[in-house]
Each structure stands twice: as C-alpha cells, then as structure tokens.
C-alpha cells in the first residue's frame, strides 16, 4: 500500500530549500571573495550574494585590482 498522504512536494520561494522550505540557502557557503573581500547573502526579495571588496579591488569576486594611472 502506497503512503500517498505524506507524498507531497513544496515549491520553495527563491532563496529557500528543504522539505518544508524551512532552510535559507547560504549562497556564500561555496563562494570565494578574493583579496580580503567579504561575501554577504542578499536579504529581502533579493536572492544571491555580493562580495564587498576592500579598497583597491573590484569585480564580482573582488578579483580585479584597480590600477590608477598617473600622467
């Protein structure tokens, strides 16, 4: 006999997972922000992460060194 009473699947909102959508996804878990940058999970309706780069660095993962040219 199939147990169809417990056979359900939740459709989670973006940023959540788990059988009951009870777990918030930690997007920073597998992200590296280079050169001392800090990964921050986005809040509210936004989904994903952003790397907050230290001064002198830029890029999605702080991988670019800002070079200032002086003439």
N, C-alpha and C positions, 0 to 999 in steps of 0.2 A: 504494500500500500504506500503510495507516494504521500509525503508530508507537504502538501501544497499550501497549508496555512502559513508556514514560515518561508515560502518561496516568493520572496519579493526582492526588488532591487530599487534603491533610491537613486534618483538623478540629482547629483550634488550641484550646488551653485559653484561657479568658478572659485578656486582657491580652497575648496574643502574636499575631503575624501573620507573613506570609511563606510562601513555598512549602513550607518545612520547619518552619514555626512558630519560626524562629530569631530573630525580631526582637521585642523587648519594645516594646510600644506606649508612647509618651511622651504621656500624657494632657495634660501641661502645655504641650505644643507650641502649642496653639491656645487656651489659657486665659489670661484676664487676671484677676489678683487686684489689686483697686484699693487705693489709699492706702498703697502700700508693702507690701502683703501678699505672701507668697511661696507659690508653687504647689509642692506636693510630691506626687510619684507615690506611691500606696499600695503597700505591699510585701506579700509572702507571698500568702495566699489572697484578699486584698482586691484589688479591681480599681477603678481610677479615680484620683481625685486629691482633695486637700483644700487649701484656701487657709489658710495660717497667717496670721491677721490681726495687725496691730500693735495695741497697746493703744488702746482707744477706738473700735475698728471691729469689726463682726460681719457675718454673712451668708455665704452660700455663696461669694461672690466678694469679701468684705470691703466690700460696697457700702453697708452701713448704718453711720451714725455713731451711736455710743452717746451718748445725751443724758441727763445726770443732772440731775434737777430737785431743787432745794433749796427747802424750805419755810421 
